[in-house]
Amino acid sequence: MIHHPMIRSPKRDLPSRRRSANLYHYYAGFSPKFVKDVIAALNIDNGSVIMDPWNGSGTTTQVARDMGFSAIGFDINPVMVIVAKAMILNCSLDNKRKILNDLDSIIEIAATAQNWSAPDDEPLDSWLESESARYFRSLEKAIYHSQVSDDYCPIYAKNKLESFSSLASFYYLALFRTLRGFLTMHISSNPTWIKMSSAKRDCINPSFDLICIELKKQIHNMININILNNAHPGSNSEFIIIDRASSDSIPLPNSSIDSVISSPPYCTRIDYAIATSPELALLGCSMNTDIKDLRDRMIGTPTIIRKAFEVKSEWGPECESFLSAVESHDSKASKSYYYRYHVQYYDSIFRSLLEIDRTLMNSGNCVIVAQDSYNKDIHNDLPKIFCEMADSLGWITINRLDFDIKRTMASRNRRTKKYRISSNATESVLVFKKAN
């Protein structure tokens, strides 16, 4: 057992779920208090390196850094890499002055350079009139020229973002928030889905001045949130790395990580690429080609890639039993789409666990948050499957803490009641140790 009186639920507190209390509203994020509890419970030595291979909005890297640990976070989605980098910016008084002074320069550059050539396939045209899309692109390029390099390159085209500064990320995040503020009509009741304009008449057309007013407002709000949350009191951490990489191909040497604290995408068919599509568009991701490629490479994607996957015994008897039940279910598409989706998901998860095992030191801890779900009326016990996969890797299960979750994506779907009464779920904190 881990030695700690209490590890709180990974779910964020209700006040912090509000957009006004967060730099970026991320559906899948977990609570900073939870990460602090886990680090305390594991009694991690000073100088240890903590990794999150599904870093998302950067809670693990932020908290680990603030507590004085070296931290490494990876995410395949460049939007989340930028968000996580922005989270670690210290908005001290001196930094605040620089942020506001640089913002004035950025707006001035954008105002005098709106004749910059637009991409042949401007991704922002999915939501904005061409004129407004050009305004946003001018601001994006001005941030790049001011904070990154004179030699402009769309950020989505960059495979590595390790050298991308937290300050540059802060400005990009402000532009993300500004764009989101104009797209309210495209955001559905599903917090993980955003609609694209079906016709040009649905596109919006804010002026350059209005966009700049909103951008300034967002910068001021973000500085206040940063100071209010006191997220960056200063630390003695040796280094922090936040970069773009897939969890099944971690760019680190063998046995280089002391501890892992993370939560992979759950097996609930949430499309996180579409959820961040406006931000991806700002980074130069084509809504016609690039986003399909990103969706196909993300764990848990609802898209099915053509590659055939083989069910492996290392996934454990619970996983094999679940997949067999899905394949034989009499509901529509169970034998085709839903079976292939779940096999594809578990193949990606296991390959990611193999990479974690490779990079984790002997006797290192791996803490994973996982949530169960249902396919129709078939229970998908993801936490148990993780435990059985860990067992096949030779890991030791140290502890499992379960938390009842009443608000789930399934509770938003009325068709769920056809198969079961309750839409509750169990979110589990799984604590593993890699054997010597």
N, C-alpha and C positions, 0 to 999 in steps of 0.2 A: 504493500500500500504506500501511496505517497504521503509524506508527513506534512499535513496542512489541515487546520480545523475546518476550512470551508473553501470550496471553489464555486464561485457564483456562476449562474447560467451564462452561456456564451451570448445569449440574446442581449442586444443593446437596451439600455433603460429607455422608457417611453419618451422622456424629454429629448434625448439625443437622437431619436428617430426623426424629429422634425427637421425639415430642411434648414430652418433658421439656426439650428444648433450645430450644423455640420458644414465642413468645407465642401463636401460632396455627398449627395444622398446615394448610398450604395446598398441595394437590397440585401446582398449576401454578407455584409460586414458583421463582425462580432464585436463585443464590448471590450474597450481597453481595460476595464476592471478585471475581466476574465483573464486576459493575457498576464496582467500583474499577478493575479492569484496563481496561475500556472507556474510562472517563473519563481515565485516564492515557494510554491509547493515542491518544485523539483530541486530547490536549493542549489541552483546553478552557480558554479564557481565564477568569480570575477575573471574576465579575459576570455570567457567562453564565446563561441560564435553561434548565434541563433538564426535559423533559416526558416523562411516560409516560401515553399515552391508554388503556392497559389496565393500570392500576396494581396491581390485585390486592391482595396483602397489604402492598404499599408498599415493596418493597426498593429500587427506583430512587429514590423520594423520600427515603427514610431515608438512604441512602448519599450521595446528592447533597447533602443538607442537612448531613450530618456532615463532608463535605469542603469546605464553605463555599460551595456554589452555591445559587442560588435554584432551587426545584423546584416543579413542578406535576404533580399526578397526578389522573387521572379514572378512575372506574369506574361502570358502570351499576348495579351491585349495591350497595345501601347498606350491607350487611354488610361488604363489603371496604373501603368508605370508612372505616368506624369502626375496623376492624382497622388500616388504614394510619395513621390518626390516632393510635391508641394506641401504635403503634410508635415515634413520635417524642417521646413523653413522657420527660422527664428525671427519673429517680427518684433525685434527689440526697437527701441526708440530710434537709434541710428539707422537701422534697416528699414523702418517705417518711412523715414525721410527719403531714403534712396528709392524705395518702391514707388512713392508718389511722384518724385522728380523724374524717374525713368518713365513713368506712365505718361507724363506730359510729352516727353520726347517721342514716345511710341506713337501717340495720337498724331503728333505733328508730322512724323515720317509718313504715317498712313494717309494723312490728308493731302500730302503733296505727291504721293506716289500711287494714286488710284488707277493710273494707267498701266500698272504692272500687268503683264500678260496673264490672262486667266487660263486655267487648265482647259484642254480640249473637252474633257469630260469633268465639269465642275461638280463635285459631289454635293455641294450645298444647294444646288438647283433642285434637289429632291424636296426642299422645304421653302426655299426663298426665291423671290424674283431675282432675275439675273443681276440687277443693279445692287440689290442688298447683298447678294452673294459676293459681289465684287468688293463691297465695303468690308465684309467680314474677312475676306481673303487678304485685303490690304492690311488690316489690323494684324492678322496672323503672320503675314510676311514681315511686318514692322517689328513684331515681337521677336521673330527669328533673327532678323538683321541686328536688332539691338542687343539681344541676350545670347545668341548662339553663334552665328557666323555670318560673314558677308556673302558667303557662297551658299545661296538658298537651295535646300533640298527638302521635299515633302517629308515630314517626320515619319509617316507611315512606311516610307521606303527604306527607313533605317532599321537594320536588324538588331543593332545594339544602341542602347540609350544610357549606358553607364555614365558617360561624361556630361550628360544633359543636366544642367544645374537645377537646384531647388528653386532658385529665383525665377529662372525661365519657366519652370513648371508652374510656379505660382501665377504668372501672367497667363499662361495657357489655360489653367484651371479657371481663372476669372473670365476668360473668353468662352469657355465651356458653359459656365453659369449664365453668362449674358445671352448666348444663343438659346439655351434652355428656356430662359425667361420669355422669349418670343414664340416659343413653340407649344404653348399650353394646349392649343386646339388639337395638336397631334398626339398628345399623351393620353392613353386610355386608362381605364380603371385598373388594368393590369400594370403594376409598377415596373415590370420587366419588358414592356413592349412599347414601341413608339411607331406611329403610322407615318408613312411617307405620303406626299401629296398625290392624289390620284389624277388630278388635273391641274393645269397651270393656274386656274382661278382659285385653287386652294392655297397657293403659295402666298407668303406674306412679304411685305415690302417696307421694312423700317428704314428711315433715313440714316445717313451717316452720323448726323448730330445726335439723334435719338439713341443709336447704338453706343456712341461714346459716352453719353450720359449714363446709360445703364452699366457700361463697363466700369466707369469710375465708381458708381454705387456699389458694384460687386467687389471691387478692390477694397473699398473702405469697410464693407461688411466682413470680408474675409480677414482683414487685419484685426477687427474687433473680436471675431470668433477665435482667432488664434490666441489673442491676448487673454480673452475671457476663459478659455479652456486651459490656459497656462500649460499648453502641451509641450513646451520646449524650455524647461528651466535651465538647460545646459547639462552636459554629460561628459563623462570621461571615456566614452566608447572609442576604441581604437579606429574603427572604420565602419562605414555603412555603405552597402552596395544595393542599389535597386535597378534592375535591368529587365530587358525583354527576353524571355526564354520560355520554352515549353517544359512542363513538369516531367515529361518523359524523356527529356534530353537536357539535363541540368549541366551547365557549363562550369563545373567545379571538379577538382581532383578527388580521387578516392579518399574516404575517411578524413574529410576536411571540416566536418560540421559536428558541433557538440550536441545540439538539441534542435528539434523541429517542432514548431507550433503552427498549425495550419488547419484549414478546412477546405476540402476539395468541393467542386460543384456537386450538388446533390443529384440524385437520379430522378429528376422531376421535369426534364425537358424544357428548362428555362434557357432562353436564347440570349446569352449575355452579349453577343456581338450586336444583335439588333437593338438590345437595350441601350447600347452606347453608340448607336449609329450616327447621331448628329455630331458627337465628339470625334468619332472616327473620320467623318466627312471633313471636319476642320483640319485634321491631320493629313488629309490628302488621300484617304482610302476611297477608292472607287466603289460606288454603290451598285455597279453593274458587274464587276469582276472580283475586286480584292475582297469584298466582304463575304462573298461565297467561300473563298479560300480560307478566310479566318474562321468562319462558322464551322467548316469541315474539320479544322484542326483543334477546336476547343472541346474539352471534355464535357459530356452531357449535352452536346448540341442535338437539336431535334432533326438535323439533316442526317441523311444516311450516305456514307461514302461507299464507293463501289467495291472496295477491298473486302474480301471474305475473311471473317474472323473465326477461329477455332476455339471452342469451349475447352478450357484447360483444367485439369484436376487440381492444380495449385490454387484455383479460385475457391476451392472448398465445397463441401457437400451442400451447404445452405444455398450457395449461388447456383450450383447445378440443379438443385430441386426447384428453385424459383424459375430459372430459365426453362426448365421442362414444363412447368405449369403454365407459363406464358405461351409457349409454343403450342400446347394442346388446348388452350382456352378457345371456347366456341365464339367469342366476340370477333367482330370484323377487324381484319388486318393483324390479329394477334400472331398468327404464324409467319406473317411476312414482316410488316413494318416494326411492330412492337418487339418481336423477338430479336430482330436484327439490331434495333436501337439498343436494347439492354446488353446484348453480347458486345457490341461496339463500345458501350460505356465501360463495362467491366474489364475489357481488354486494355483500354486506356488507363484505367485506375491501377491495374496490376503492374503495367509497365512503369507507371509513375512511382509506385511503391518500390519497385526494383531499383529505380534511380535514387530514391531516398536512402535505401539500404546501402547502395554503393557509396554515397557521399557521407553517410553518418558514421561516426567513430564507433568502435566497439564499446559497449556499455552506454552508448548515447541514447537519449530519450526521444521519442517521437509522440507528440500529442496531436490527435486528430479529432476534429468535431465532425460528426456524421449524423444524418437524420434519416429515419426510415420513411417509407412511402408505400403506396399501393399501385399496382397495375390492375385496374378494374377492382376485383375483390381479392386479388392475390397480394399477400403481404410481402413487401420487399424490405427485408430486414438488413439494411445497409450496414448498421453498426456490427451486427453479427458476422456479416460477410467480410468486413474489414478485419475483424479478429481472426477469422479463419485464414484469410490471406496472409496476415502477419505471422500466424503460426507456421505457415508453409515456408516463410522466409527465415524461420528460426528465432523470431522475436518473442519476447515474453510479455504477456498482457499483465501489466501491473495493477491497473484499476479501470473501472468503467463507471461513470456517473451519468445517470439518466435524468432528463428534464422534460416535463410534459409541455408540449407546444400546442396552443389552441388556434392560433392564427397561422394558416398555411395557404399555399397556392391552391390546394385542393378545395379549401373552404370557399373559394371564389367561384368554383365551377359547380353549377347546379346539377349537372349530370352525374356528379359523384354520388348523390343520394340513391341513384339507381342500383349501386353496388354495395353501399354500406351507409350506416346511419351517421357515424362520427367521422369528422375530417381531421381529428387531432393527430398529432405526430409525436414521436419521441426523438429528442435531440440528445445525442450521447457524446460525452467527452471520453475518448479512449486514450489510455496512457500505456505506451509500449516501451520496452527497453530492448535494444539490439544486444544479442548475446556476444560474449567474447569469442 
